[in-house]
Amino acid sequence: MRIHRPLALASALAATLILAAPPARAGELAGVKMEDSVSVGGKTLKLNGMGLRKKAFFKVYVGGLYLEAPSKDANAVLAADSAKEMRMHFLRSIDRQKLVDAYKEGFEANAPQLIASQKANLDKFYGWVTDVKDGSVFSCAYVPGTGTIVSRDGKEAGTIAGKEFADALFRLWLGPKPPSEDLKNGLLGK
């Protein structure tokens, strides 16, 4: 069988362009780009989805949810004893107390039954919250057998052992009363 030269040349050119193309970023929202994958506890997690947190008409942060296996089911994500990370890229400066108040409100709305049993862990978590500036990144990563690793701008602030705290924390974004349904749906890739 004889291949026509123009067709062969076009096929070779297309293959070269595909191989030479830079890898695409997984997501971009409100000017924030997030990697398609991150390494957490020796596992590679994929970006499940991104969402925008707004307060009134202000853009507060872009959140990215990283999971071992993609899921659109919030209950399945919360129940899974697998590595996961919530990454928040802030779009404005916010003082520490406003952030702590927002976290407290989220725990009361989504995990009230765990507040008493997790009081010491919540106090530890609130102690790691600091003022954020436009461009700051705050992340919470759960690693089975280790716990929840809290980081600010790529530097580890500390770890809280156990899955129960992680369950309460991830319910802030994926529970029945998230900051907004748009944020939750974005994180779930909907």
N, C-alpha and C positions, 0 to 999 in steps of 0.2 A: 504494500500500500504506500502510495506516495503522499507526503504531507506538503501542502502548499506552503511555500516559503513565507508569504505575509502572515498566514495563520500561525506558523511556528514562531515567527519573530514576535508577534503580539502575545502569544502564550508565555514566551520567555521573559518578555518585558513585564508582563503582569506578575509573574512569579518573583522577579527581582524587586519590583516595587513593594510587594507584600512582605518579603523578607527584610527589606531595608527600612520599612516603616517603623517609627519609634513606637514603643509600647504605649497603648492608650491608658490614660488614668481612668480609674474606675468611676469616679464621680466628681461632679462639680455642682455646687449649689451656692447661690449668693456670693459668687467669687471665690469660694473656698474649694480647693481641690483636696481630695482624700485618696490615699493609695488604695489599690485594689486588694491588697492583702497586708497583714501585719503578723509578726511573730509574737506569740504570747505563751509562756510556759513551755516552749519547745514545740508548739503547734502552730501551724499556719492557719490564720483565720481570714476569711474573705469578707469583703464589704457587702453586707446584706442590704443596706439601704441608708439613705441620708434624709434628714428632715430639718426644717428650720423652726427654731423656737422664737416666737414673737411674744412680746409683752406690750399690750395696747397696739400701737403701730410701729414700735421699735423692734428691729431685728436684734436678738440677744446672742444667739449662737447657732452654728450649724452642727448638728449631731450626726455621728456615723456609728452604726451598729455593726460590729464584726463578729461573725460566727464561724464555727467549724463547718457546719452544713447550712445552706440557705434555708430560710423558713419565713413564711408569711403568717404563721400562727403564733401569736404572743404567748399563749398558754404553753405551747410546746417549748418555746425558747426559755421561758421561766422555769419549767419543770426539768429541763435537760441538765444533767450533771456533766456539762462539757464546757470547755473554755469559751469565753465571750468577752468582748470589750465594748464599752460605750465611750466614745471620744467626742468631746465638745470643743469646738474651735470658736472662741468668743469673738463677736463682731463689735463689741463696745466694752468700755471699762465699767466694772461693777465693784462696789466695795464688799468686803467680806461679809458684813452683817446681812446685807440684802441676799447674798447667796445662801447663807446659813438659814435665813428665814424661808427662802424658797424650798430648800431641801426639807426643812421641818414640815412645811405645808404639804409637800409631796408624800412624805412618810405617813402623815396623819390621814391623808386622802386614800392612799393605796396599800398601806401595811399597818393599820392601827393595832392589830393583834400582836405585832412583833415589837412595838416600841418599848414596852416594859422589859421584855427579855433581852433586847439588844441595846439597852440604855448605855452601858459602858462602851460598846462598839460605836454607837451613834456619837457619843461625846468625843471619842478618839477621831472619828471621821470629821466632825465639825472642827476639831482642832487643826486639821490639815487643810481646811479651806482658807484661802487667802484672797486678797484683792486680786482681781484680774484686769488686764488691760486688753485693748483691742489687739487681737492676734494671739492671745494666750490660749494654750491648749490644756485641758483638764481631762484626764482619762481614768476610768475605773475598769480594771480587767479582773475577771474571775478565772482562777486556775484551780481545777479540782485537786484536792489534797493539800493545797497551799492556802487558798482564800482569795480575798479581794485585794488587789494591788492598786493603790491610788498613786497617780503621778501628776505632776504639774510641769508643763513645758519640758517633758522628756526626763525629768528627774523624779525618782521614786520618793514619795512622802512617807509611805508605810504600807503595811499589810494587815488586814483583819482576817483572822482565821475563820473557817467554817462556811458552809453553803447558806446557812440561814440568813446571815447578813447580806450576802450577794442576792439572795431571793428578794429581800426587802428593797435593796438598792435598785435592782433592775426593774422592779415594779413601778418605780417613779416614772419611768418612760413607757413601760409596756403594760402597766396595770389598768384597772377600770377607769381611773381618773388621771390620765397623763396631763402634762402642761397644755397640750392641744392634741386633738385627733389627727390634725395634719402632720404634726411631728411624729406621732406614733405610727401612722400609716407610712410615712416616708422611711422610717427606720426599718419597717417590715417590708419595704420594697413594693408597696402597693401604689 
